[in-house]
Amino acid sequence: MTEEPEEEQKPQKKKLSIKQIVIFAVIILVLAGGGYFAYSKFFAHREAGKEAAKEAEKKPKEQILIALEPLIVNLTDKNRFIKLSLQLEIGDKKYEPLLKEKMPLMRDAIIMLITSKSFEAISGPDGKMMLKDEMLARLNQALGKEVINNVYFTELMVQ
């Protein structure tokens, strides 16, 4: 018995044709382009927003305070009144003329709000915070846009 040498089976290397190389290159370019498009469409604006937020944090916010003349207003309780002085914080000086123009509307909004309150409602710290929040909302409503950032009581006396 003679053994015939088994033919060694070597894996044959396939050569890529130029046509296949071009097809792979086009596929890679399309995938890369799609990835770039998806990133720029869905993620880049988030990055830009984060950068803008960081820039805004670095810049000190402009704080302008506008003082209102003191108010003396009756509360709902019989023989109770409140004397109130406050300042309004705005973020941009360009709104000062608007506040001066709308001052009668703002004072009216404050008076109408306070005359609807009782001594009990505004006597504690929580009541005063709620009063400030309601005042802020009503003042911005009277102005027709969000101009006032905060309300500060500079004098508050209830009798």
Backbone bond lengths (Angstrom), bond angles and torsions (degrees), N, CA, C in turn:
res aa  C-N    CA-C-N  psi(-1)  N-CA   C-N-CA  omega(-1)  CA-C   N-CA-C  phi
1 M - - - 1.417 - - 1.498 109.73 -
2 T 1.175 110.01 121.91 1.465 115.13 177.49 1.511 108.31 -105.52
3 E 1.215 109.95 132.65 1.467 114.75 179.21 1.497 108.89 -93.58
4 E 1.260 110.71 129.90 1.455 115.36 177.11 1.525 107.05 -89.02
5 P 1.253 114.21 135.46 1.480 115.50 179.99 1.525 109.31 -62.62
6 E 1.323 111.13 131.81 1.456 115.60 178.26 1.519 108.51 -72.51
7 E 1.255 110.23 138.35 1.460 114.63 179.32 1.517 108.26 -71.38
8 E 1.263 113.65 126.76 1.467 117.56 178.38 1.506 108.18 -72.63
9 Q 1.279 111.87 128.29 1.455 115.90 179.57 1.517 107.53 -95.42
10 K 1.254 114.36 109.70 1.457 120.41 177.79 1.515 107.22 -97.55
11 P 1.341 113.87 139.86 1.452 114.77 175.78 1.517 108.74 -63.60
12 Q 1.275 112.63 131.05 1.453 117.07 -178.49 1.519 108.44 -84.40
13 K 1.276 115.77 132.29 1.452 120.50 178.06 1.510 107.41 -81.07
14 K 1.354 112.40 129.35 1.453 116.67 177.97 1.511 107.44 -92.85
15 K 1.263 114.88 133.84 1.447 119.08 176.40 1.516 107.64 -93.06
16 L 1.325 114.23 136.79 1.446 118.81 177.97 1.521 108.14 -82.54
17 S 1.282 112.86 135.24 1.459 116.54 178.52 1.530 108.74 -81.50
18 I 1.281 115.99 164.41 1.457 122.01 178.57 1.527 109.89 -58.73
19 K 1.313 116.06 -38.18 1.458 120.68 -179.41 1.527 110.56 -62.25
20 Q 1.329 118.17 -43.10 1.464 121.59 179.27 1.531 111.02 -67.33
21 I 1.291 118.24 -38.38 1.470 122.15 178.89 1.529 109.67 -63.04
22 V 1.320 116.21 -43.38 1.461 120.51 179.72 1.524 110.07 -64.44
23 I 1.332 117.62 -40.90 1.466 121.34 179.19 1.534 110.06 -63.13
24 F 1.336 117.82 -46.02 1.465 121.08 177.80 1.526 111.43 -61.70
25 A 1.291 117.80 -41.15 1.467 121.55 179.64 1.529 110.44 -63.59
26 V 1.333 116.71 -42.11 1.464 120.31 179.03 1.527 109.92 -64.83
27 I 1.316 117.71 -42.28 1.468 121.38 178.95 1.526 110.22 -61.50
28 I 1.320 117.15 -44.66 1.461 121.00 179.48 1.527 110.78 -62.80
29 L 1.322 117.35 -42.27 1.457 120.88 179.05 1.531 111.17 -64.64
30 V 1.332 117.14 -41.25 1.463 120.71 178.94 1.528 110.10 -64.14
31 L 1.324 118.26 -43.80 1.462 121.39 178.97 1.527 111.22 -64.85
32 A 1.310 116.48 -41.64 1.466 119.84 178.83 1.527 110.23 -65.26
33 G 1.306 117.56 -42.13 1.464 121.18 178.12 1.517 111.50 -63.97
34 G 1.316 116.77 -42.19 1.461 120.95 177.69 1.522 111.53 -64.30
35 G 1.315 116.52 -40.72 1.469 120.53 177.35 1.518 111.34 -63.11
36 Y 1.321 116.66 -43.40 1.467 120.40 178.17 1.526 110.43 -63.53
37 F 1.323 116.18 -43.53 1.469 119.90 179.21 1.525 110.57 -60.88
38 A 1.332 116.87 -45.87 1.466 120.82 -179.48 1.529 110.34 -62.69
39 Y 1.321 117.29 -42.82 1.462 120.46 179.25 1.526 110.82 -62.44
40 S 1.322 116.04 -48.48 1.466 118.83 -176.96 1.527 111.52 -68.82
41 K 1.316 117.48 -31.64 1.463 120.84 -178.30 1.530 111.64 -77.04
42 F 1.323 118.07 -42.21 1.452 121.30 -170.40 1.527 114.92 -106.93
43 F 1.319 118.65 -25.17 1.458 119.49 -173.79 1.516 114.29 -115.42
44 A 1.308 119.02 -29.37 1.461 121.17 -175.57 1.528 111.32 -64.39
45 H 1.334 118.30 -37.49 1.462 119.53 -179.93 1.523 111.06 -66.83
46 R 1.315 117.33 -29.11 1.471 120.15 175.89 1.515 110.19 -67.68
47 E 1.326 115.92 -42.54 1.460 120.36 178.18 1.514 110.32 -63.43
48 A 1.335 116.55 -41.98 1.461 120.48 179.32 1.525 110.07 -64.75
49 G 1.318 116.86 -38.28 1.459 120.99 177.91 1.517 111.34 -64.65
50 K 1.338 117.47 -39.32 1.458 121.06 177.65 1.522 110.46 -65.39
51 E 1.327 116.41 -41.03 1.465 120.42 178.18 1.523 110.49 -63.83
52 A 1.318 117.30 -42.67 1.464 120.97 179.61 1.525 110.39 -64.37
53 A 1.323 116.72 -38.40 1.464 120.38 179.02 1.529 110.49 -65.78
54 K 1.332 116.48 -39.69 1.465 119.66 177.46 1.517 110.74 -63.98
55 E 1.324 117.01 -40.70 1.466 120.94 177.97 1.514 110.82 -63.43
56 A 1.327 116.59 -41.28 1.458 120.62 -179.30 1.528 110.99 -65.51
57 E 1.345 117.03 -34.38 1.452 120.66 178.27 1.518 110.93 -67.23
58 K 1.314 117.09 -34.67 1.461 121.01 -178.29 1.517 111.62 -71.11
59 K 1.336 116.91 -36.29 1.459 120.70 -179.52 1.522 109.29 -76.78
60 P 1.320 117.31 130.21 1.463 117.12 175.36 1.529 109.58 -70.26
61 K 1.300 114.80 136.67 1.454 120.55 -178.25 1.525 108.66 -74.23
62 E 1.320 116.01 134.22 1.460 120.19 177.84 1.527 108.36 -71.50
63 Q 1.323 115.11 131.22 1.460 119.69 -179.09 1.522 108.18 -123.96
64 I 1.302 116.03 116.34 1.452 122.24 179.28 1.520 107.20 -118.25
65 L 1.326 115.54 128.33 1.456 120.96 179.86 1.523 109.53 -109.21
66 I 1.317 115.36 131.14 1.456 123.09 178.31 1.531 107.53 -114.19
67 A 1.326 116.27 119.80 1.465 120.45 -179.62 1.521 110.15 -85.57
68 L 1.313 115.81 137.27 1.465 121.62 172.99 1.518 108.48 -99.64
69 E 1.309 116.43 150.29 1.456 120.32 175.82 1.528 108.53 -65.09
70 P 1.338 117.37 147.17 1.470 120.05 -178.71 1.529 111.80 -58.86
71 L 1.314 114.62 148.79 1.465 122.41 178.52 1.524 109.08 -119.11
72 I 1.301 116.37 140.72 1.465 121.86 170.43 1.525 105.40 -123.06
73 V 1.351 115.13 117.04 1.459 120.64 -171.22 1.524 109.39 -134.78
74 N 1.331 116.01 142.79 1.461 121.59 175.26 1.521 109.91 -73.70
75 L 1.331 114.59 144.85 1.461 120.87 171.81 1.524 108.07 -94.80
76 T 1.310 116.99 174.67 1.473 119.97 -179.58 1.516 111.59 -69.42
77 D 1.340 116.86 -24.91 1.460 120.60 177.54 1.523 109.25 -69.14
78 K 1.309 116.11 143.35 1.460 120.93 -179.89 1.536 109.12 -66.85
79 N 1.321 116.19 133.39 1.466 124.01 178.53 1.530 114.00 62.08
80 R 1.303 117.96 27.46 1.476 122.31 175.06 1.517 108.44 -117.33
81 F 1.330 115.34 138.68 1.457 119.21 175.92 1.521 109.40 -143.53
82 I 1.310 114.94 165.69 1.454 121.52 -179.47 1.524 108.75 -128.09
83 K 1.328 115.18 137.54 1.463 121.34 171.84 1.522 105.17 -109.13
84 L 1.316 115.51 126.83 1.456 120.41 -171.66 1.521 110.58 -136.95
85 S 1.322 115.85 129.26 1.466 122.05 169.80 1.517 105.99 -120.62
86 L 1.308 116.07 139.48 1.465 118.72 -179.48 1.511 111.59 -147.86
87 Q 1.320 113.51 162.43 1.453 121.51 175.25 1.520 108.12 -126.02
88 L 1.315 114.69 144.61 1.461 121.47 -179.46 1.521 108.74 -108.42
89 E 1.308 115.59 132.24 1.464 120.60 177.54 1.521 109.59 -96.09
90 I 1.330 115.44 126.62 1.460 120.67 174.37 1.528 107.50 -120.91
91 G 1.306 116.39 154.87 1.455 120.86 -175.88 1.512 114.28 -94.87
92 D 1.326 117.92 -8.66 1.459 120.17 -176.78 1.523 109.86 -143.89
93 K 1.315 114.77 131.85 1.467 121.42 -177.93 1.527 112.33 -63.21
94 K 1.323 116.91 -22.89 1.463 120.09 -177.71 1.536 112.87 -65.21
95 Y 1.341 117.19 -16.15 1.463 120.27 -179.26 1.524 113.32 -88.38
96 E 1.322 118.46 -6.96 1.471 120.44 -179.83 1.527 112.64 -55.97
97 P 1.339 119.50 -46.87 1.468 118.35 178.70 1.536 112.63 -60.35
98 L 1.332 117.07 -36.78 1.462 120.78 178.34 1.528 110.36 -62.76
99 L 1.335 116.73 -42.54 1.462 119.84 179.50 1.522 111.28 -65.07
100 K 1.301 116.74 -41.53 1.472 119.79 178.42 1.533 110.64 -63.36
101 E 1.321 115.74 -40.63 1.466 120.67 179.66 1.528 111.46 -66.61
102 K 1.314 117.36 -39.40 1.468 122.35 -175.47 1.536 112.84 -95.10
103 M 1.324 118.05 10.02 1.465 121.11 -176.72 1.534 112.62 -55.37
104 P 1.340 120.60 -44.23 1.473 118.59 177.80 1.534 112.65 -59.62
105 L 1.325 117.47 -38.66 1.469 120.38 178.30 1.531 110.87 -66.21
106 M 1.322 115.85 -39.72 1.465 119.30 -179.33 1.522 110.93 -68.23
107 R 1.322 117.15 -43.43 1.474 119.99 178.20 1.529 110.17 -62.17
108 D 1.320 116.92 -40.68 1.463 121.11 177.56 1.530 110.55 -61.26
109 A 1.324 117.11 -43.06 1.468 120.78 179.72 1.529 110.63 -61.98
110 I 1.332 116.60 -40.34 1.466 120.57 179.35 1.530 110.22 -67.38
111 I 1.308 116.78 -46.40 1.473 120.98 -179.24 1.528 110.51 -61.01
112 M 1.320 117.25 -45.83 1.474 120.60 -179.76 1.530 110.84 -62.50
113 L 1.324 117.20 -37.42 1.456 120.54 179.12 1.527 110.74 -68.24
114 I 1.310 116.78 -49.00 1.468 120.16 -174.95 1.530 111.58 -67.34
115 T 1.328 117.25 -37.98 1.476 118.69 -179.35 1.525 112.32 -67.64
116 S 1.322 117.21 -13.01 1.472 120.25 177.32 1.533 111.72 -91.82
117 K 1.331 117.37 0.07 1.467 121.48 -176.86 1.520 111.49 -102.48
118 S 1.323 114.19 150.51 1.460 120.22 174.44 1.521 108.97 -101.90
119 F 1.324 115.45 166.76 1.464 120.84 177.11 1.527 110.26 -58.26
120 E 1.309 116.48 -42.55 1.470 122.08 179.64 1.530 111.40 -58.31
121 A 1.322 115.97 -40.98 1.462 120.98 -174.72 1.529 112.61 -67.38
122 I 1.332 117.60 -28.69 1.473 119.38 -175.91 1.517 113.60 -115.05
123 S 1.336 118.09 6.11 1.460 119.74 -173.32 1.531 113.76 -74.64
124 G 1.303 119.43 -35.25 1.466 121.17 -177.56 1.519 112.36 -92.66
125 P 1.326 116.95 171.96 1.473 120.97 178.68 1.527 112.62 -59.89
126 D 1.326 116.55 -38.81 1.468 119.62 178.90 1.521 111.33 -64.82
127 G 1.330 115.88 -39.59 1.453 120.49 178.75 1.521 111.68 -63.46
128 K 1.328 115.97 -39.73 1.468 119.75 178.82 1.531 111.16 -68.01
129 M 1.333 116.79 -38.66 1.475 119.92 177.73 1.526 110.56 -65.22
130 M 1.331 116.25 -40.67 1.467 119.25 177.84 1.520 110.93 -64.88
131 L 1.332 116.25 -38.51 1.457 120.86 178.14 1.531 110.08 -62.51
132 K 1.324 117.05 -43.28 1.473 120.79 178.15 1.529 110.82 -61.75
133 D 1.331 116.20 -44.43 1.471 120.42 -179.24 1.528 111.21 -63.26
134 E 1.321 116.32 -44.87 1.466 120.15 179.34 1.520 110.51 -65.44
135 M 1.327 116.22 -39.07 1.453 120.98 179.21 1.535 110.41 -63.26
136 L 1.306 116.51 -44.51 1.463 121.61 178.82 1.528 110.83 -58.68
137 A 1.326 116.34 -46.15 1.467 120.49 -179.98 1.529 111.08 -63.46
138 R 1.320 117.03 -44.50 1.466 119.99 -178.21 1.531 111.95 -68.44
139 L 1.321 117.19 -37.31 1.464 119.91 179.22 1.520 110.96 -65.51
140 N 1.322 117.05 -45.07 1.464 119.79 177.80 1.526 111.02 -64.72
141 Q 1.315 116.61 -34.02 1.470 120.46 176.52 1.529 109.94 -65.91
142 A 1.326 117.05 -40.28 1.462 120.66 179.10 1.528 110.98 -66.14
143 L 1.336 116.58 -32.14 1.461 120.74 179.43 1.525 112.07 -80.20
144 G 1.307 116.92 -20.16 1.459 120.56 179.13 1.507 114.23 87.69
145 K 1.319 117.95 0.09 1.470 122.00 176.13 1.522 109.55 -162.44
146 E 1.328 115.78 166.47 1.463 122.00 -178.65 1.530 109.57 -77.73
147 V 1.312 116.32 91.41 1.460 122.23 -178.82 1.523 110.71 -107.38
148 I 1.320 116.19 -39.39 1.465 121.66 -175.36 1.528 108.95 -90.14
149 N 1.340 115.09 129.48 1.460 120.62 -179.13 1.530 112.70 -92.42
150 N 1.335 115.66 -32.57 1.456 118.85 -177.33 1.528 109.83 -157.40
151 V 1.319 115.12 158.76 1.461 122.76 176.34 1.523 106.60 -120.77
152 Y 1.333 116.46 130.98 1.460 121.74 179.06 1.527 109.20 -118.94
153 F 1.337 116.03 127.94 1.453 120.31 173.54 1.526 106.97 -81.94
154 T 1.319 117.45 124.02 1.469 120.62 175.72 1.519 110.28 -103.26
155 E 1.311 116.90 -17.16 1.464 122.04 174.35 1.524 107.59 -154.67
156 L 1.330 115.48 133.54 1.460 119.59 178.99 1.533 107.28 -147.62
157 M 1.292 114.69 116.22 1.460 119.41 179.93 1.530 108.12 -136.17
158 V 1.318 115.32 125.79 1.464 120.99 178.13 1.521 107.26 -113.44
159 Q 1.310 115.79 133.19 1.448 120.02 179.86 1.506 110.47 -134.69
